[in-house]
Amino acid sequence: MPEASGGRHNATREPMLSVEGLSVAYGGINAVRGIDFCVYAGEMVSLIGANGAGKTTTLKALTGLVRPAAGRVLYNGADITALPSHRLVALGLALVPEGRGV
């Protein structure tokens, strides 16, 4: 699985967030297809890409605002893929949209 750390190997510690094969669809439109990445404690990670590339959809899936069509999300080793957003907020995961989305 690719790591968000720019390829550094973190074999001695577990990732704080692990995304495996994440796919999200809106009806028949595949917005995100098979994303894999890990984030380790202390790292700063960003998602970059063109408009419509799936950045916001990925974050919405990680925070329980949309349901993935496939894949799973692990947070501190626990599978949180099916948890509702209010449960994820209690764990410390939330999406703060830009001004126009509030």
C-alpha positions, -999 to 999 in steps of 0.1 A, spaced: 0 0 0 15 34 -9 23 56 20 16 93 24 51 99 37 66 103 3 78 67 3 95 67 37 91 33 53 73 32 87 76 -5 95 80 2 132 47 19 137 11 15 126 -6 41 105 -31 64 122 -53 64 91 -53 37 65 -74 38 33 -76 6 13 -93 3 -21 -117 32 -15 -142 37 -42 -172 61 -42 -200 64 -67 -229 88 -71 -255 67 -89 -237 54 -120 -209 78 -118 -176 66 -103 -162 96 -85 -133 78 -67 -118 46 -79 -96 24 -57 -76 49 -36 -50 35 -12 -29 56 12 -17 57 48 -11 86 72 11 83 102 10 103 134 28 136 131 26 137 93 10 165 74 -7 152 42 -26 170 15 -48 158 -14 -42 177 -46 -57 174 -80 -78 191 -107 -114 201 -101 -136 170 -102 -107 147 -93 -124 133 -62 -106 152 -34 -138 163 -16 -155 130 -22 -126 112 -7 -127 134 24 -165 130 26 -161 92 26 -134 93 53 -156 114 75 -188 94 70 -207 119 49 -209 96 19 -208 58 19 -180 41 0 -190 17 -28 -159 -4 -20 -129 -5 2 -123 3 38 -110 30 62 -91 21 93 -85 47 121 -60 37 148 -64 1 136 -102 0 139 -124 -3 108 -145 29 107 -159 24 71 -195 20 81 -196 44 111 -219 75 108 -203 109 108 -215 118 144 -195 88 157 -164 98 137 -166 133 151 -164 118 186 -132 100 175 -117 133 162 -125 129 124 -144 157 108 -146 176 75 -146 214 78 -158 227 44 -147 260 29 -169 290 36 -195 284 9 -202 249 21 -210 257 57 
